[in-house]
Amino acid sequence: MRYVKPLNLFHDLLTSTAVKRGRLLGLDVGDKYVGLAVSDTHNEIASPLSVLLRKKSNIDLMISELSLVGFVVGCPFDRRRSAPDAVQVKLFIDDLCKTGKLKGLNYTYWDESFTSKNVELLLKPLNLHPVQSKTIIDKFAAVGILQGYLDYVNRKMKLEAAE
């Protein structure tokens, strides 16, 4: 796995041959769980996928199953760039890289500010069980991260094509 800038990840995806094209996986990395979302085959729409226990991550098993070509990892951006949550996300990605199982895949970071909070506010009126609520929050926070990324890069590519 190697880090690439957000636009480069999408540009590489667009310029790859049809056989090599695949989906992107959005990750909302938490202390205990990792929420997952996957893009459609055209990389325009994000959908919730699942929630994994962070300690027993089996993300590598999904790569061949879903034809994944890259990851969009939610990371809290702040002015200091040293928030404890950001450090935890980077440690998680380092651990994934060290396994060697995701070799050949690229990843980028995307601002996850308020994604979990937005989903939490939407779910509050439903009065769900806390465990059920947490699972939904993690999945849909990953959707928010991936959809935000997809919207940005697709809009940027359209603007560049129009110039």
Disulfide bonds with the S-S distance in Angstrom:
none
